[in-house]
């Protein structure tokens, strides 16, 4: 099982790769692509906040 940091880095890399590929293919302007990418970015932010909150509770 990968650690929390590894999961966050992988998820960030996938989001960045999607931005790059969709930008190169010139489909980044489509509404559904924007919704998918920005919702995944929001989920990443929520996941990172949960990690920080759990770590602060443990200490």
SULWONOR-V983743 format. One record per backbone hydrogen bond with DSSP energy under -0.5 kcal/mol. CO is the residue of the C=O (numbers start at 0). NH is the residue of the N-H. E is the energy in kcal/mol with one decimal. If there is no record, write none. Layout:
co=CO nh=NH e=E
co=CO nh=NH e=E
//
This chain:
co=2 nh=6 e=-2.2
co=3 nh=7 e=-2.2
co=4 nh=8 e=-2.3
co=5 nh=9 e=-2.5
co=6 nh=10 e=-2.5
co=7 nh=11 e=-2.2
co=8 nh=12 e=-2.4
co=9 nh=13 e=-2.3
co=10 nh=14 e=-2.0
co=11 nh=15 e=-2.5
co=12 nh=16 e=-2.5
co=13 nh=17 e=-2.2
co=14 nh=18 e=-2.3
co=15 nh=19 e=-2.3
co=16 nh=20 e=-2.8
co=17 nh=21 e=-2.8
co=18 nh=22 e=-1.9
co=19 nh=23 e=-2.4
co=20 nh=24 e=-2.6
co=21 nh=26 e=-2.3
co=21 nh=27 e=-0.8
co=22 nh=25 e=-0.6
co=26 nh=29 e=-1.2
co=29 nh=33 e=-2.0
co=30 nh=34 e=-2.5
co=31 nh=35 e=-2.3
co=32 nh=36 e=-2.6
co=33 nh=37 e=-2.7
co=34 nh=38 e=-2.0
co=35 nh=39 e=-2.0
co=36 nh=40 e=-2.0
co=37 nh=41 e=-1.9
co=38 nh=42 e=-2.3
co=39 nh=43 e=-2.0
co=40 nh=44 e=-2.1
co=41 nh=45 e=-2.4
co=42 nh=46 e=-2.5
co=43 nh=47 e=-2.5
co=44 nh=48 e=-2.2
co=45 nh=49 e=-2.2
co=46 nh=50 e=-2.1
co=47 nh=51 e=-2.2
co=48 nh=52 e=-2.5
co=49 nh=53 e=-2.4
co=50 nh=54 e=-2.3
co=51 nh=55 e=-2.0
co=52 nh=56 e=-1.6
co=53 nh=57 e=-1.8
co=54 nh=58 e=-1.7
//
